[in-house]
Amino acid sequence: MSSPGNQTARESSSKWFALDLDIEPAAREAVEYALMEAGALGTETNDADSSMLVVSAYFHATPHRERVRAELAEAFRIYSLPSTSVRDMKFREVPDSDWLQEWKKSWQPVEVGNFIVAPPWSEITDDHNRHVIRIEPGMAFGTGTHETTRLCLKAITRFFKGKSFIDVGTGTGILAIAAAKASPDSKIWACDTDAEAIAIAKENARANNVADFIEFHAGSISATQASADFVCANLTADVIALLLPDLIAATCGRLVLSGILDVQADGILDQLSQTAGFSNPVVLRDGEWVAIVV
């Protein structure tokens, strides 16, 4: 299952709404991503048969089908998938929130590098070898379970030595929180073009007792951004390509580029070589995803 959003005020709801999509198995990740972008509180995927999956997306209110279709079209563009990847879409009402409780049982802490990403209800605690990051999930790529987030956490574990950190596309704030946990004395700046994501990230920072160490901004990185010795951009390949000059300008140490599918990596590597002369980046891989560290 993918993550529901901030549930505190919602668990008392007596009615939920769901969209059930019959999809090609290869489109699972793209569809889950699109549904979360369309405002789903969570998704659940089950096998229909050997050739098809059923993805169920849950909403607090009746979902806007046109928005869902638009987000699906954009996701299919990013993932280079045909529109026929979704075969059918059906709407239904869900009478209670039992699915939320089942989801909570299913989401286990995720250990990556020196970090453990855990839900707020987990009883796991910090020790001298690892930092526990408690995230109230609200976005598709913010719970630590997605490959792009894991790649960034691995890069932070391996390369971040403190001082200053920029998190571009912060989402739930998990990477900025990780940097603050690893090095509380560092200057940490985080941004996202989604104002709601910034609000969620601030809540998560407070829940992890690091709100005073992170400066959050609604917006994106620009040419006037003060530089940092570690910059992490967990975005998509097309957005990275657009922002790359500003990302390079803001980096005086390590730059981590994540959210890149394996088939998109050569394009970013060529751009790095042609525009900035980077010839020997470190490429980290997790499934079909890569992170490039320069």
C-alpha atoms as an extended CHARMM CRD file, in Angstrom:
* protein
*
       294  EXT
         1         1  MET       CA              0.0000000000        0.0000000000        0.0000000000  PROA      1               0.0000000000
         2         2  SER       CA              1.0540000000        3.5920000000       -0.5560000000  PROA      2               0.0000000000
         3         3  SER       CA              0.6010000000        6.2150000000        2.1070000000  PROA      3               0.0000000000
         4         4  PRO       CA             -2.5870000000        7.9150000000        3.2920000000  PROA      4               0.0000000000
         5         5  GLY       CA             -2.3450000000       11.5980000000        4.1110000000  PROA      5               0.0000000000
         6         6  ASN       CA             -2.4670000000       13.3050000000        7.4950000000  PROA      6               0.0000000000
         7         7  GLN       CA             -5.1410000000       11.2510000000        9.2410000000  PROA      7               0.0000000000
         8         8  THR       CA             -5.5210000000       12.8400000000       12.6750000000  PROA      8               0.0000000000
         9         9  ALA       CA             -8.6990000000       14.7650000000       11.9040000000  PROA      9               0.0000000000
        10        10  ARG       CA            -10.0060000000       12.2440000000        9.3990000000  PROA      10              0.0000000000
        11        11  GLU       CA            -10.1120000000        8.8870000000       11.1610000000  PROA      11              0.0000000000
        12        12  SER       CA            -13.5330000000        9.6230000000       12.6110000000  PROA      12              0.0000000000
        13        13  SER       CA            -15.0340000000        9.9080000000        9.1190000000  PROA      13              0.0000000000
        14        14  SER       CA            -17.9180000000        7.4570000000        8.5640000000  PROA      14              0.0000000000
        15        15  LYS       CA            -17.6390000000        7.4890000000        4.7800000000  PROA      15              0.0000000000
        16        16  TRP       CA            -14.7870000000        7.3450000000        2.2980000000  PROA      16              0.0000000000
        17        17  PHE       CA            -14.7050000000        7.3720000000       -1.4670000000  PROA      17              0.0000000000
        18        18  ALA       CA            -12.6760000000        5.1230000000       -3.7250000000  PROA      18              0.0000000000
        19        19  LEU       CA            -11.6550000000        4.7840000000       -7.3400000000  PROA      19              0.0000000000
        20        20  ASP       CA            -10.7790000000        1.2870000000       -8.5330000000  PROA      20              0.0000000000
        21        21  LEU       CA             -8.5390000000        1.1840000000      -11.6060000000  PROA      21              0.0000000000
        22        22  ASP       CA             -7.8140000000       -1.9220000000      -13.6580000000  PROA      22              0.0000000000
        23        23  ILE       CA             -4.2730000000       -1.4550000000      -14.9490000000  PROA      23              0.0000000000
        24        24  GLU       CA             -1.3920000000       -3.1050000000      -16.7430000000  PROA      24              0.0000000000
        25        25  PRO       CA              1.1620000000       -4.3600000000      -14.1560000000  PROA      25              0.0000000000
        26        26  ALA       CA              3.9350000000       -2.2030000000      -15.6730000000  PROA      26              0.0000000000
        27        27  ALA       CA              1.9260000000        0.9310000000      -14.8810000000  PROA      27              0.0000000000
        28        28  ARG       CA              1.5510000000        0.3160000000      -11.1490000000  PROA      28              0.0000000000
        29        29  GLU       CA              4.0730000000        2.8770000000       -9.9370000000  PROA      29              0.0000000000
        30        30  ALA       CA              2.9430000000        5.5480000000      -12.3990000000  PROA      30              0.0000000000
        31        31  VAL       CA             -0.7140000000        5.0540000000      -11.4730000000  PROA      31              0.0000000000
        32        32  GLU       CA             -0.0570000000        5.1370000000       -7.7170000000  PROA      32              0.0000000000
        33        33  TYR       CA              1.9640000000        8.3250000000       -8.1750000000  PROA      33              0.0000000000
        34        34  ALA       CA             -0.7770000000        9.9600000000      -10.2680000000  PROA      34              0.0000000000
        35        35  LEU       CA             -3.5170000000        9.1010000000       -7.7890000000  PROA      35              0.0000000000
        36        36  MET       CA             -1.5950000000       10.5850000000       -4.8650000000  PROA      36              0.0000000000
        37        37  GLU       CA             -0.9750000000       13.7180000000       -6.9390000000  PROA      37              0.0000000000
        38        38  ALA       CA             -4.7310000000       13.8290000000       -7.6020000000  PROA      38              0.0000000000
        39        39  GLY       CA             -5.3970000000       14.0410000000       -3.8700000000  PROA      39              0.0000000000
        40        40  ALA       CA             -5.7900000000       10.4300000000       -2.7940000000  PROA      40              0.0000000000
        41        41  LEU       CA             -5.2130000000        9.7810000000        0.8890000000  PROA      41              0.0000000000
        42        42  GLY       CA             -3.7630000000        6.3900000000        0.0610000000  PROA      42              0.0000000000
        43        43  THR       CA             -3.6810000000        3.5870000000       -2.4710000000  PROA      43              0.0000000000
        44        44  GLU       CA             -3.9680000000       -0.1820000000       -2.2710000000  PROA      44              0.0000000000
        45        45  THR       CA             -2.8870000000       -2.5500000000       -5.0560000000  PROA      45              0.0000000000
        46        46  ASN       CA             -4.0910000000       -6.1180000000       -5.5340000000  PROA      46              0.0000000000
        47        47  ASP       CA             -3.7050000000       -8.7660000000       -8.2160000000  PROA      47              0.0000000000
        48        48  ALA       CA             -6.7610000000       -9.1990000000      -10.4260000000  PROA      48              0.0000000000
        49        49  ASP       CA             -5.2110000000      -11.9580000000      -12.4960000000  PROA      49              0.0000000000
        50        50  SER       CA             -1.8520000000      -12.7420000000      -14.0850000000  PROA      50              0.0000000000
        51        51  SER       CA             -2.2090000000       -9.9320000000      -16.6100000000  PROA      51              0.0000000000
        52        52  MET       CA             -3.8680000000       -7.1600000000      -14.6200000000  PROA      52              0.0000000000
        53        53  LEU       CA             -3.7310000000       -5.2990000000      -11.2960000000  PROA      53              0.0000000000
        54        54  VAL       CA             -6.4160000000       -3.3670000000       -9.4560000000  PROA      54              0.0000000000
        55        55  VAL       CA             -5.3090000000       -0.1230000000       -7.8020000000  PROA      55              0.0000000000
        56        56  SER       CA             -7.8040000000        1.3390000000       -5.3250000000  PROA      56              0.0000000000
        57        57  ALA       CA             -7.3740000000        5.0090000000       -4.4030000000  PROA      57              0.0000000000
        58        58  TYR       CA             -9.1310000000        6.3760000000       -1.3230000000  PROA      58              0.0000000000
        59        59  PHE       CA            -10.4020000000        9.9470000000       -0.9720000000  PROA      59              0.0000000000
        60        60  HSD       CA            -11.9790000000       11.9540000000        1.8260000000  PROA      60              0.0000000000
        61        61  ALA       CA            -14.4230000000       13.5560000000       -0.6470000000  PROA      61              0.0000000000
        62        62  THR       CA            -15.7460000000       12.6360000000       -4.0650000000  PROA      62              0.0000000000
        63        63  PRO       CA            -12.7090000000       12.6250000000       -6.3630000000  PROA      63              0.0000000000
        64        64  HSD       CA            -12.5880000000       14.9050000000       -9.3840000000  PROA      64              0.0000000000
        65        65  ARG       CA            -12.3300000000       12.5220000000      -12.2920000000  PROA      65              0.0000000000
        66        66  GLU       CA            -10.9580000000       15.1090000000      -14.7020000000  PROA      66              0.0000000000
        67        67  ARG       CA             -8.1150000000       15.8480000000      -12.3090000000  PROA      67              0.0000000000
        68        68  VAL       CA             -7.4520000000       12.1330000000      -11.9580000000  PROA      68              0.0000000000
        69        69  ARG       CA             -7.3340000000       11.7580000000      -15.7400000000  PROA      69              0.0000000000
        70        70  ALA       CA             -4.9910000000       14.7350000000      -16.0650000000  PROA      70              0.0000000000
        71        71  GLU       CA             -2.6180000000       13.3660000000      -13.4230000000  PROA      71              0.0000000000
        72        72  LEU       CA             -2.6750000000        9.9330000000      -15.0550000000  PROA      72              0.0000000000
        73        73  ALA       CA             -1.8080000000       11.4690000000      -18.4230000000  PROA      73              0.0000000000
        74        74  GLU       CA              1.1240000000       13.3650000000      -16.8850000000  PROA      74              0.0000000000
        75        75  ALA       CA              2.3740000000       10.2700000000      -15.0550000000  PROA      75              0.0000000000
        76        76  PHE       CA              2.2130000000        8.2160000000      -18.2280000000  PROA      76              0.0000000000
        77        77  ARG       CA              4.2210000000       10.9160000000      -19.9930000000  PROA      77              0.0000000000
        78        78  ILE       CA              6.9000000000       10.8500000000      -17.2840000000  PROA      78              0.0000000000
        79        79  TYR       CA              7.0570000000        7.0550000000      -17.2430000000  PROA      79              0.0000000000
        80        80  SER       CA              6.7820000000        6.7270000000      -21.0620000000  PROA      80              0.0000000000
        81        81  LEU       CA              3.6640000000        4.5470000000      -20.8490000000  PROA      81              0.0000000000
        82        82  PRO       CA              0.6470000000        4.4010000000      -23.1600000000  PROA      82              0.0000000000
        83        83  SER       CA             -2.7380000000        5.7420000000      -22.0780000000  PROA      83              0.0000000000
        84        84  THR       CA             -4.1180000000        2.2240000000      -22.5360000000  PROA      84              0.0000000000
        85        85  SER       CA             -2.2510000000        1.2080000000      -19.3730000000  PROA      85              0.0000000000
        86        86  VAL       CA             -5.5220000000        1.8960000000      -17.5170000000  PROA      86              0.0000000000
        87        87  ARG       CA             -8.2860000000       -0.3710000000      -18.7940000000  PROA      87              0.0000000000
        88        88  ASP       CA            -11.1600000000        0.6590000000      -16.5300000000  PROA      88              0.0000000000
        89        89  MET       CA            -11.9790000000        3.0620000000      -13.6860000000  PROA      89              0.0000000000
        90        90  LYS       CA            -14.9000000000        2.6400000000      -11.2960000000  PROA      90              0.0000000000
        91        91  PHE       CA            -16.1700000000        4.7710000000       -8.4060000000  PROA      91              0.0000000000
        92        92  ARG       CA            -17.5410000000        3.4340000000       -5.0980000000  PROA      92              0.0000000000
        93        93  GLU       CA            -18.2860000000        4.5460000000       -1.5400000000  PROA      93              0.0000000000
        94        94  VAL       CA            -16.4420000000        3.0150000000        1.4290000000  PROA      94              0.0000000000
        95        95  PRO       CA            -18.6610000000        2.9230000000        4.5610000000  PROA      95              0.0000000000
        96        96  ASP       CA            -15.9740000000        3.1580000000        7.2450000000  PROA      96              0.0000000000
        97        97  SER       CA            -12.2660000000        3.6770000000        7.8160000000  PROA      97              0.0000000000
        98        98  ASP       CA            -11.2700000000        0.0660000000        8.4560000000  PROA      98              0.0000000000
        99        99  TRP       CA             -8.9030000000        0.2490000000        5.5100000000  PROA      99              0.0000000000
       100       100  LEU       CA             -6.8830000000        2.9080000000        7.3700000000  PROA      100             0.0000000000
       101       101  GLN       CA             -6.3520000000        0.5930000000       10.3020000000  PROA      101             0.0000000000
       102       102  GLU       CA             -5.2980000000       -2.2100000000        7.9820000000  PROA      102             0.0000000000
       103       103  TRP       CA             -2.8710000000        0.1340000000        6.2430000000  PROA      103             0.0000000000
       104       104  LYS       CA             -1.3600000000        1.1380000000        9.5750000000  PROA      104             0.0000000000
       105       105  LYS       CA             -0.7350000000       -2.5170000000       10.3680000000  PROA      105             0.0000000000
       106       106  SER       CA              0.9690000000       -3.0130000000        7.0050000000  PROA      106             0.0000000000
       107       107  TRP       CA              3.3940000000       -0.0720000000        7.0710000000  PROA      107             0.0000000000
       108       108  GLN       CA              6.5370000000       -1.1940000000        8.8660000000  PROA      108             0.0000000000
       109       109  PRO       CA              9.5770000000        1.0020000000        9.6320000000  PROA      109             0.0000000000
       110       110  VAL       CA             12.0380000000        1.3210000000        6.7550000000  PROA      110             0.0000000000
       111       111  GLU       CA             15.7680000000        1.2120000000        7.5430000000  PROA      111             0.0000000000
       112       112  VAL       CA             18.0300000000        3.0250000000        5.0690000000  PROA      112             0.0000000000
       113       113  GLY       CA             21.6530000000        3.8140000000        5.8180000000  PROA      113             0.0000000000
       114       114  ASN       CA             21.8580000000        5.5100000000        9.2170000000  PROA      114             0.0000000000
       115       115  PHE       CA             18.1240000000        6.2330000000        9.2740000000  PROA      115             0.0000000000
       116       116  ILE       CA             14.9110000000        4.4410000000       10.1580000000  PROA      116             0.0000000000
       117       117  VAL       CA             11.7330000000        5.9850000000        8.7740000000  PROA      117             0.0000000000
       118       118  ALA       CA              8.8450000000        5.0520000000       11.0300000000  PROA      118             0.0000000000
       119       119  PRO       CA              5.1740000000        6.0120000000       11.3760000000  PROA      119             0.0000000000
       120       120  PRO       CA              4.1800000000        8.1100000000       14.3930000000  PROA      120             0.0000000000
       121       121  TRP       CA              2.5680000000        5.1110000000       16.0680000000  PROA      121             0.0000000000
       122       122  SER       CA              5.7580000000        3.0260000000       15.9630000000  PROA      122             0.0000000000
       123       123  GLU       CA              7.4970000000        2.4000000000       19.2840000000  PROA      123             0.0000000000
       124       124  ILE       CA             10.9820000000        2.2140000000       17.7620000000  PROA      124             0.0000000000
       125       125  THR       CA             13.4990000000        4.6370000000       19.3020000000  PROA      125             0.0000000000
       126       126  ASP       CA             16.8140000000        6.2920000000       18.4570000000  PROA      126             0.0000000000
       127       127  ASP       CA             20.1010000000        4.7360000000       19.3800000000  PROA      127             0.0000000000
       128       128  HSD       CA             23.7250000000        5.7080000000       18.7730000000  PROA      128             0.0000000000
       129       129  ASN       CA             23.8190000000        3.9750000000       15.3750000000  PROA      129             0.0000000000
       130       130  ARG       CA             20.6590000000        5.2650000000       13.7570000000  PROA      130             0.0000000000
       131       131  HSD       CA             18.3170000000        8.2430000000       13.6060000000  PROA      131             0.0000000000
       132       132  VAL       CA             14.5630000000        7.5910000000       13.7230000000  PROA      132             0.0000000000
       133       133  ILE       CA             12.5010000000        9.8340000000       11.4600000000  PROA      133             0.0000000000
       134       134  ARG       CA              8.7830000000        9.8010000000       12.2170000000  PROA      134             0.0000000000
       135       135  ILE       CA              6.7000000000       10.7720000000        9.2090000000  PROA      135             0.0000000000
       136       136  GLU       CA              2.9500000000       11.3290000000        9.0720000000  PROA      136             0.0000000000
       137       137  PRO       CA              2.5620000000       10.3280000000        5.4380000000  PROA      137             0.0000000000
       138       138  GLY       CA              0.8860000000       12.6870000000        3.0370000000  PROA      138             0.0000000000
       139       139  MET       CA              2.5780000000       12.3750000000       -0.3280000000  PROA      139             0.0000000000
       140       140  ALA       CA              3.5720000000        9.5250000000       -2.6310000000  PROA      140             0.0000000000
       141       141  PHE       CA              7.3110000000        9.9830000000       -2.2820000000  PROA      141             0.0000000000
       142       142  GLY       CA              7.5170000000       11.0160000000        1.3370000000  PROA      142             0.0000000000
       143       143  THR       CA              7.3380000000        7.9130000000        3.4700000000  PROA      143             0.0000000000
       144       144  GLY       CA             10.7980000000        6.4710000000        2.9310000000  PROA      144             0.0000000000
       145       145  THR       CA              9.4180000000        3.4250000000        1.1420000000  PROA      145             0.0000000000
       146       146  HSD       CA              9.9020000000        4.7480000000       -2.3720000000  PROA      146             0.0000000000
       147       147  GLU       CA             13.1730000000        4.0180000000       -4.1640000000  PROA      147             0.0000000000
       148       148  THR       CA             13.9170000000        7.6880000000       -4.8680000000  PROA      148             0.0000000000
       149       149  THR       CA             13.6970000000        8.5680000000       -1.1720000000  PROA      149             0.0000000000
       150       150  ARG       CA             15.8020000000        5.5600000000       -0.1670000000  PROA      150             0.0000000000
       151       151  LEU       CA             18.4910000000        6.5690000000       -2.6640000000  PROA      151             0.0000000000
       152       152  CYS       CA             18.6370000000       10.0650000000       -1.1850000000  PROA      152             0.0000000000
       153       153  LEU       CA             18.8750000000        8.7330000000        2.3700000000  PROA      153             0.0000000000
       154       154  LYS       CA             21.7040000000        6.4400000000        1.2750000000  PROA      154             0.0000000000
       155       155  ALA       CA             23.4880000000        9.4120000000       -0.2910000000  PROA      155             0.0000000000
       156       156  ILE       CA             23.0470000000       11.4920000000        2.8730000000  PROA      156             0.0000000000
       157       157  THR       CA             24.4310000000        8.6450000000        4.9780000000  PROA      157             0.0000000000
       158       158  ARG       CA             27.4230000000        8.2450000000        2.6860000000  PROA      158             0.0000000000
       159       159  PHE       CA             28.2890000000       11.8100000000        1.7180000000  PROA      159             0.0000000000
       160       160  PHE       CA             26.7380000000       14.4150000000        4.0430000000  PROA      160             0.0000000000
       161       161  LYS       CA             29.3100000000       15.6770000000        6.5400000000  PROA      161             0.0000000000
       162       162  GLY       CA             27.3930000000       18.5990000000        7.9750000000  PROA      162             0.0000000000
       163       163  LYS       CA             27.6400000000       22.3990000000        7.6240000000  PROA      163             0.0000000000
       164       164  SER       CA             24.8640000000       23.2650000000        5.1130000000  PROA      164             0.0000000000
       165       165  PHE       CA             22.0980000000       21.4140000000        3.2620000000  PROA      165             0.0000000000
       166       166  ILE       CA             19.4430000000       22.3160000000        0.6710000000  PROA      166             0.0000000000
       167       167  ASP       CA             16.4460000000       20.0430000000        0.0300000000  PROA      167             0.0000000000
       168       168  VAL       CA             14.7580000000       20.9070000000       -3.2750000000  PROA      168             0.0000000000
       169       169  GLY       CA             11.2810000000       19.4170000000       -3.5910000000  PROA      169             0.0000000000
       170       170  THR       CA             11.0680000000       18.5880000000        0.0950000000  PROA      170             0.0000000000
       171       171  GLY       CA              7.6190000000       16.9110000000        0.0250000000  PROA      171             0.0000000000
       172       172  THR       CA              7.0080000000       15.5980000000        3.5390000000  PROA      172             0.0000000000
       173       173  GLY       CA             10.3540000000       17.0520000000        4.6190000000  PROA      173             0.0000000000
       174       174  ILE       CA             11.9540000000       13.6740000000        5.1910000000  PROA      174             0.0000000000
       175       175  LEU       CA             15.3560000000       14.5380000000        3.6800000000  PROA      175             0.0000000000
       176       176  ALA       CA             15.6530000000       17.8770000000        5.4630000000  PROA      176             0.0000000000
       177       177  ILE       CA             14.6640000000       16.1390000000        8.7040000000  PROA      177             0.0000000000
       178       178  ALA       CA             17.2870000000       13.4610000000        8.0530000000  PROA      178             0.0000000000
       179       179  ALA       CA             19.9560000000       16.1370000000        7.6020000000  PROA      179             0.0000000000
       180       180  ALA       CA             18.8550000000       17.8810000000       10.7950000000  PROA      180             0.0000000000
       181       181  LYS       CA             18.9480000000       14.6010000000       12.7220000000  PROA      181             0.0000000000
       182       182  ALA       CA             22.4070000000       13.7670000000       11.3610000000  PROA      182             0.0000000000
       183       183  SER       CA             23.8540000000       17.2300000000       11.9260000000  PROA      183             0.0000000000
       184       184  PRO       CA             21.7740000000       19.5770000000       14.1370000000  PROA      184             0.0000000000
       185       185  ASP       CA             24.3940000000       22.3200000000       13.8320000000  PROA      185             0.0000000000
       186       186  SER       CA             24.0160000000       22.5410000000       10.0550000000  PROA      186             0.0000000000
       187       187  LYS       CA             22.1720000000       25.2950000000        8.2260000000  PROA      187             0.0000000000
       188       188  ILE       CA             19.2860000000       23.5280000000        6.4650000000  PROA      188             0.0000000000
       189       189  TRP       CA             16.9990000000       25.0690000000        3.8370000000  PROA      189             0.0000000000
       190       190  ALA       CA             14.0740000000       23.2410000000        2.1980000000  PROA      190             0.0000000000
       191       191  CYS       CA             11.6450000000       24.2560000000       -0.5250000000  PROA      191             0.0000000000
       192       192  ASP       CA              8.6840000000       22.8840000000       -2.4620000000  PROA      192             0.0000000000
       193       193  THR       CA              6.4010000000       24.4510000000       -5.0450000000  PROA      193             0.0000000000
       194       194  ASP       CA              3.4080000000       22.8870000000       -3.2640000000  PROA      194             0.0000000000
       195       195  ALA       CA              2.3820000000       25.0690000000       -0.3140000000  PROA      195             0.0000000000
       196       196  GLU       CA              0.4320000000       22.1720000000        1.2270000000  PROA      196             0.0000000000
       197       197  ALA       CA              3.5730000000       20.0460000000        1.1360000000  PROA      197             0.0000000000
       198       198  ILE       CA              5.4470000000       22.7640000000        3.0130000000  PROA      198             0.0000000000
       199       199  ALA       CA              2.7450000000       22.7910000000        5.7000000000  PROA      199             0.0000000000
       200       200  ILE       CA              3.0210000000       18.9900000000        6.0420000000  PROA      200             0.0000000000
       201       201  ALA       CA              6.8320000000       19.1800000000        6.1190000000  PROA      201             0.0000000000
       202       202  LYS       CA              6.7060000000       21.7520000000        8.9190000000  PROA      202             0.0000000000
       203       203  GLU       CA              4.3740000000       19.5040000000       10.9290000000  PROA      203             0.0000000000
       204       204  ASN       CA              6.7310000000       16.5700000000       10.4460000000  PROA      204             0.0000000000
       205       205  ALA       CA              9.7350000000       18.6720000000       11.4530000000  PROA      205             0.0000000000
       206       206  ARG       CA              7.9540000000       19.6650000000       14.6610000000  PROA      206             0.0000000000
       207       207  ALA       CA              7.0390000000       16.0360000000       15.3490000000  PROA      207             0.0000000000
       208       208  ASN       CA             10.7290000000       15.1220000000       15.0060000000  PROA      208             0.0000000000
       209       209  ASN       CA             11.8610000000       18.0190000000       17.2360000000  PROA      209             0.0000000000
       210       210  VAL       CA             13.9450000000       19.6150000000       14.4670000000  PROA      210             0.0000000000
       211       211  ALA       CA             11.6580000000       22.4780000000       13.3840000000  PROA      211             0.0000000000
       212       212  ASP       CA             14.0780000000       25.0530000000       14.7690000000  PROA      212             0.0000000000
       213       213  PHE       CA             16.8920000000       23.7140000000       12.5510000000  PROA      213             0.0000000000
       214       214  ILE       CA             15.1220000000       23.8610000000        9.1620000000  PROA      214             0.0000000000
       215       215  GLU       CA             14.0570000000       26.8940000000        7.1390000000  PROA      215             0.0000000000
       216       216  PHE       CA             11.1150000000       25.9660000000        4.8780000000  PROA      216             0.0000000000
       217       217  HSD       CA             10.0230000000       27.9610000000        1.8290000000  PROA      217             0.0000000000
       218       218  ALA       CA              7.1560000000       27.5990000000       -0.6460000000  PROA      218             0.0000000000
       219       219  GLY       CA              8.7260000000       27.9020000000       -4.0840000000  PROA      219             0.0000000000
       220       220  SER       CA             11.7360000000       26.5880000000       -5.9390000000  PROA      220             0.0000000000
       221       221  ILE       CA             15.4640000000       27.1120000000       -6.0870000000  PROA      221             0.0000000000
       222       222  SER       CA             16.6750000000       30.0970000000       -8.1000000000  PROA      222             0.0000000000
       223       223  ALA       CA             19.8650000000       31.6970000000       -9.3820000000  PROA      223             0.0000000000
       224       224  THR       CA             19.9920000000       33.8670000000       -6.2520000000  PROA      224             0.0000000000
       225       225  GLN       CA             20.0080000000       30.9140000000       -3.8530000000  PROA      225             0.0000000000
       226       226  ALA       CA             22.9090000000       30.9430000000       -1.3840000000  PROA      226             0.0000000000
       227       227  SER       CA             25.1270000000       27.9190000000       -1.9140000000  PROA      227             0.0000000000
       228       228  ALA       CA             25.3700000000       24.8740000000        0.3550000000  PROA      228             0.0000000000
       229       229  ASP       CA             27.8980000000       22.0690000000        0.6130000000  PROA      229             0.0000000000
       230       230  PHE       CA             25.1610000000       19.4550000000        0.0960000000  PROA      230             0.0000000000
       231       231  VAL       CA             22.1950000000       19.9010000000       -2.2400000000  PROA      231             0.0000000000
       232       232  CYS       CA             19.5720000000       17.1840000000       -2.6900000000  PROA      232             0.0000000000
       233       233  ALA       CA             17.0030000000       17.4190000000       -5.5000000000  PROA      233             0.0000000000
       234       234  ASN       CA             14.4940000000       14.5500000000       -5.3750000000  PROA      234             0.0000000000
       235       235  LEU       CA             12.2990000000       15.5870000000       -8.2920000000  PROA      235             0.0000000000
       236       236  THR       CA             11.6670000000       14.1420000000      -11.7630000000  PROA      236             0.0000000000
       237       237  ALA       CA             14.0960000000       13.9930000000      -14.6710000000  PROA      237             0.0000000000
       238       238  ASP       CA             12.3790000000       16.7340000000      -16.6770000000  PROA      238             0.0000000000
       239       239  VAL       CA             12.3090000000       19.1220000000      -13.7090000000  PROA      239             0.0000000000
       240       240  ILE       CA             15.9430000000       18.3310000000      -12.8790000000  PROA      240             0.0000000000
       241       241  ALA       CA             16.9560000000       19.0740000000      -16.4710000000  PROA      241             0.0000000000
       242       242  LEU       CA             15.2180000000       22.4570000000      -16.2540000000  PROA      242             0.0000000000
       243       243  LEU       CA             16.6670000000       23.3850000000      -12.8490000000  PROA      243             0.0000000000
       244       244  LEU       CA             20.1380000000       21.9060000000      -13.3230000000  PROA      244             0.0000000000
       245       245  PRO       CA             22.0190000000       25.2020000000      -13.8700000000  PROA      245             0.0000000000
       246       246  ASP       CA             20.5540000000       26.6390000000      -10.6430000000  PROA      246             0.0000000000
       247       247  LEU       CA             21.1780000000       23.3970000000       -8.7470000000  PROA      247             0.0000000000
       248       248  ILE       CA             24.8280000000       23.3790000000       -9.8250000000  PROA      248             0.0000000000
       249       249  ALA       CA             25.2080000000       27.0670000000       -8.9460000000  PROA      249             0.0000000000
       250       250  ALA       CA             23.8100000000       26.4210000000       -5.4580000000  PROA      250             0.0000000000
       251       251  THR       CA             26.2360000000       23.5620000000       -4.7780000000  PROA      251             0.0000000000
       252       252  CYS       CA             29.7070000000       24.0500000000       -3.3560000000  PROA      252             0.0000000000
       253       253  GLY       CA             30.1550000000       20.3900000000       -2.4250000000  PROA      253             0.0000000000
       254       254  ARG       CA             27.9060000000       17.4400000000       -3.3060000000  PROA      254             0.0000000000
       255       255  LEU       CA             24.8300000000       17.5250000000       -5.5200000000  PROA      255             0.0000000000
       256       256  VAL       CA             22.3800000000       14.6010000000       -5.3800000000  PROA      256             0.0000000000
       257       257  LEU       CA             19.8920000000       14.2440000000       -8.2480000000  PROA      257             0.0000000000
       258       258  SER       CA             17.1250000000       11.6930000000       -7.6520000000  PROA      258             0.0000000000
       259       259  GLY       CA             13.7250000000       10.8360000000       -9.0790000000  PROA      259             0.0000000000
       260       260  ILE       CA             15.3760000000        9.6590000000      -12.3100000000  PROA      260             0.0000000000
       261       261  LEU       CA             14.3140000000        6.4660000000      -14.0450000000  PROA      261             0.0000000000
       262       262  ASP       CA             17.1320000000        4.2690000000      -15.3060000000  PROA      262             0.0000000000
       263       263  VAL       CA             16.1400000000        4.9920000000      -18.9120000000  PROA      263             0.0000000000
       264       264  GLN       CA             16.4040000000        8.7430000000      -18.2400000000  PROA      264             0.0000000000
       265       265  ALA       CA             19.8240000000        8.6780000000      -16.5780000000  PROA      265             0.0000000000
       266       266  ASP       CA             21.9260000000        9.0610000000      -19.7460000000  PROA      266             0.0000000000
       267       267  GLY       CA             20.1670000000       12.3060000000      -20.6180000000  PROA      267             0.0000000000
       268       268  ILE       CA             20.9670000000       13.8440000000      -17.2250000000  PROA      268             0.0000000000
       269       269  LEU       CA             24.5400000000       12.5190000000      -17.3180000000  PROA      269             0.0000000000
       270       270  ASP       CA             25.0420000000       14.0400000000      -20.7860000000  PROA      270             0.0000000000
       271       271  GLN       CA             23.6830000000       17.3680000000      -19.5640000000  PROA      271             0.0000000000
       272       272  LEU       CA             26.0210000000       17.3010000000      -16.5740000000  PROA      272             0.0000000000
       273       273  SER       CA             28.9840000000       16.5870000000      -18.8310000000  PROA      273             0.0000000000
       274       274  GLN       CA             28.1290000000       19.1750000000      -21.4820000000  PROA      274             0.0000000000
       275       275  THR       CA             27.0840000000       22.0510000000      -19.2190000000  PROA      275             0.0000000000
       276       276  ALA       CA             29.3930000000       21.6260000000      -16.2380000000  PROA      276             0.0000000000
       277       277  GLY       CA             32.1210000000       19.2030000000      -17.2480000000  PROA      277             0.0000000000
       278       278  PHE       CA             31.1820000000       16.5060000000      -14.7180000000  PROA      278             0.0000000000
       279       279  SER       CA             32.6220000000       13.2600000000      -16.0620000000  PROA      279             0.0000000000
       280       280  ASN       CA             32.7470000000       10.8050000000      -13.1430000000  PROA      280             0.0000000000
       281       281  PRO       CA             29.5550000000       11.0300000000      -11.0910000000  PROA      281             0.0000000000
       282       282  VAL       CA             28.5480000000        8.3480000000       -8.6100000000  PROA      282             0.0000000000
       283       283  VAL       CA             25.3950000000        6.5510000000       -9.7860000000  PROA      283             0.0000000000
       284       284  LEU       CA             23.3320000000        4.8290000000       -7.0840000000  PROA      284             0.0000000000
       285       285  ARG       CA             20.6250000000        2.3630000000       -8.1720000000  PROA      285             0.0000000000
       286       286  ASP       CA             17.4890000000        0.9410000000       -6.5820000000  PROA      286             0.0000000000
       287       287  GLY       CA             15.2420000000       -1.0560000000       -8.8980000000  PROA      287             0.0000000000
       288       288  GLU       CA             14.4590000000        1.0020000000      -11.9960000000  PROA      288             0.0000000000
       289       289  TRP       CA             15.4730000000        4.2550000000      -10.2770000000  PROA      289             0.0000000000
       290       290  VAL       CA             18.8510000000        5.9850000000      -10.0530000000  PROA      290             0.0000000000
       291       291  ALA       CA             20.3720000000        8.8450000000       -8.0920000000  PROA      291             0.0000000000
       292       292  ILE       CA             23.3350000000       10.7430000000       -9.5090000000  PROA      292             0.0000000000
       293       293  VAL       CA             25.8540000000       12.2390000000       -7.0850000000  PROA      293             0.0000000000
       294       294  VAL       CA             28.3640000000       14.8140000000       -8.3390000000  PROA      294             0.0000000000
